[in-house]
Amino acid sequence: MTPTHIKWLHKTDEVLKTADGAMVEVWELNHEEDPAVLSAWAKHFRQHYCLDEELADLVSGTGKSNAEFLTEIKFPSAKVGSGPATRSGDFGEILVADYIEFILGYWCPREHRYEDRINANVSDNGTDVVGFRFAGEKPSPKDELFVVESKSGLRPSTENRLQTAVNDSAKDRLREAMTLSALKKRLLRKNRESALKVERFQNEADRPFTRWSGAVAVLDTETAAKMELEKTQVSDHPNKDNLKLVVIKGISMMDLVHALYERAADEA
């Protein structure tokens, strides 16, 4: 089922090209004060860190409420250390995963990606988002692996976050095998059939497939206006012919992020 907050994500008519002529899709997140949609979004968000059916057992013995446990242990901090930056990055990754799953139609498994962190304020290593598309029941060269780097810029900054995403995407072939292995291991805990879907992409020589790369910048509108996104260059990207470039913009994005985390904790 498609989450209701996806209706707030719209492709714009804005034309944006990189310095070397690559096209960039520009999307807007037009979020509203709709309690029902925000509650559903917060629940969807919370599941990435802690499944609701496991929450009671995890909280048991801590002396904390559900909200305290999530806020103090599972979620990145709103104020301490690298917590705010990790919140921003996680929000961007989850939104991008929603985009490639519910808009582009890829299978985008996310099991245990955030819930296994030892330090909630430290982001995970490896590829940010991975999507899969299957041409049929058996492995096919038309199967697609979509490996996406997401970079958030939700506070004032002039750093070109799209260029950073492109640069990190260029390194993804080196991390791909480790990322797929880690994802497969997480899936094996609960769903062997899903894990075997990942296996189709672990030996390209025997099971060829089509590889797509993605670089996405999730930006606050005011921050995006000060970035020279048009100076982005992709010519050195090893998969530039199959590289999808996307910018997602929205107003008051960091306020939205903090509100989602707060609601996700309070409504658990």
N, C-alpha and C positions, 0 to 999 in steps of 0.2 A: 504494500500500500504506500502510495506517495505521501510523504509528510505535508501537512497543510502549509508550512512556511515556504515551501518551494514556489507557491503562487506569487510570492513577493520578489522572485528573481526573474528579471526580464532582460532580454537582449536588446541593446540600444541600436540606433542607426549611426552612432558615432563612428567615423572612419579614422583608424589609427594605424600607421605603418611604422615599422622600425627603420633605422637608418639605412639598412640594406634591403628595404622593400618588402619585408615579410608582413603579412596582415595580422592584426591583433583584434580579436573579438572583445567588445566592451559590453559588460553586463552591469545592471544596477540592482541592488537589493533595496527595495522600497518597503522597509519594515514599518509596521504601524502599531498603535497601542490597542491590540486586540487580545484580550486576556486568554481566550480559548486557544488561539493559535500559538501564543507565547507559552502557554502551559504545555501544550503538546510538543512544542519545539524544545522546551526545557527538559521534558521527560526523555525525548529522543537524544538530547545532548548528554543527559545523566547516564544513559545506558552505555555510553562509550567508556565510562570510568568504573561503573559498578552496576551490575544487573539488579533490578529491583527485587527479584526473587532471592538474591543472595545477600541483600543488605542487612536483614535482621540478624543473620548469623555473624556477619562481619562486625556489626555494631556491638553484639553481645559481649559483655565482659569489659568493655572500654569505659563504661560510666558516662558515655556521651549520648546525646540525642542523634537521630538520623542526620539532622541538619549540621550539627557540630562535627560529626564524624566525616561527612562529605567535605565540609568547608575546611577543616583543620588537617585532614589526612589525605583525602583522595583528590580534591581539586587543587590546582595551582593557586597560590596566594594572590589576593587582590592588591597587596601592598608590599610584601616582603621579598627582597632580593630579586631574583629573576622570575618570580611568580607572574607578575603582570605580562611580561614578554612571552612567557610560556602559555598563559591564557590566550593571548592574541594569536600565537602560532597555532595552538590547538583549534581555536575557533575557525581559523582560516582553513586548516586541513580538513576539519569535519564538514565545513561548507563546500569545499571543493569535492570531497567524497560524495556529498549529496548531489552536487552538480553532475558528476560523471555517472552516477548511478541512476538518478531519477529524471535527468534531462537527456543525457546522452545514451542511457540504456545499457551501461556496462554492469557486470557483477562486481561489487566492490566490498569484499569482506573486511570487517574491521574488528573481529573478535579479539579481545584482550589487548589491543594495541596500547591503550592508556592505563588500563586497570592494573597492569603488572609493574608499574613504576615503583621503584624504591623511594625516590625523591620526587614528590609531586611537582616541584618547581623546576625540574630539569627535563628538557625535551628529549625525545628518543632519537637515536642515530638511525641512519638508513633512509631509504626512499620514503617520501611523505605519504603518497596515495598510489595504490595500484588497482587497476581495473582490468577485467577479463571479458572477452566476448567470444562465443563459441559458434563456429559455422555449422556444427552438427554433433552427433554423438561421438564420433571418432575424431582423433586429432587431424587437423587440416591446416595447410598453409594459410588458409583464410581466417583461422583463429587469430584474435587480436590480444596483445598485451599492451596496456596503456599505463605507462609509468609517468607520474606527475609530481613535479616539485611545486609546492605552495609556499609563498612568502607573503606575510602580512605586513602592512604599514598602516597602523590605526592611530598612531600618534604623530605629531609634527616631525618630519624628517625630509631631507632632500635626496636621500639615497634612493637610487632607482631600483625598487624592489623587483620589478619585472626582469631587469638585467641579472640580478642576483639569482632569481629563479632559473633563468636560462643557463647561467654559469653552473649552478648546482645540478641542473638536469643533464648537462654534458658529462657529469661524473657518474650518472646512474648506471651505466653498463658495468662499472666496477663494483657497484653495490647490489646489483640486481639479484645475483645468485644468493647472497646472504639474506636479502629481503624476502625472496620467495621461500627460502628454507625456514626462516623465522615464522612467516605466515602459515606455512604448511604445518609446522610444529604446533602453533596455537590452535589451528583448526582440528588437528588430530585429537585434541582433548575431548571434543564434543561431536564432531561430524566427520567421520572418515571419508564419506562420499565427497564432501566439499574439499577436503585435503587432496583427494586424487584429482580434482579439477586443476588445482595449482600444479600438480605433478606434470601435467601436459606441457608446461612451459619451462621445465627444468633441464631439458636436453634438446636444444635447438637443432643440433646436427641430425638427430634421429626423428625429431618431431618439429619440423619447421613451422613457423608462425609469422605473423605480421607484427612488427613492433612499432608502436606509436609513443612519442614523447610529448610531455606537456609541461608548460611553464605558466603558472598562474600567480598574479599579484592580487591580493585581497586588500583593498585600500579604503581608508576614510576619504570622502570626497574632497575635503579641504587639503589633506595630505597629497592626494593624487594631483591636485592642481599645481603643486609646487615641484613635482617630479618631472624630469625631462624624459618621459617614457618613450618619446619618439627617437631618442638617441640610443635605444636598445639595439644591440647587434647580435645576430644569430649565425653569421657566416661560418664561425668555427665550430658550431654544434655538430657532433658526429652523426646525428639523425635529423638534420635540418629539413630534409624533404618530407619527413613525417613528424614535424614538430607543430603542435597546436599551442598558440599563444592566446592568453585570456587575461583580461583585467576585470575584476569585480569591484564595484564602488558602492558606497552607501554613506549616509549622513550619520554622525554621532555613533560611529561603529564601536568604539571602546565602551561607551555607555551601554550599548546593547549587549556587549560581551559580559560586562559585570552584572547586568540585570538578568541575563540568562543563567549565569552561575548561581546567583542569589535565589532565583526562582527554583532552579533545579534542586537546591539544597532544602529550601523551605517547604517544597511540595512533596518531598520524598516520604 
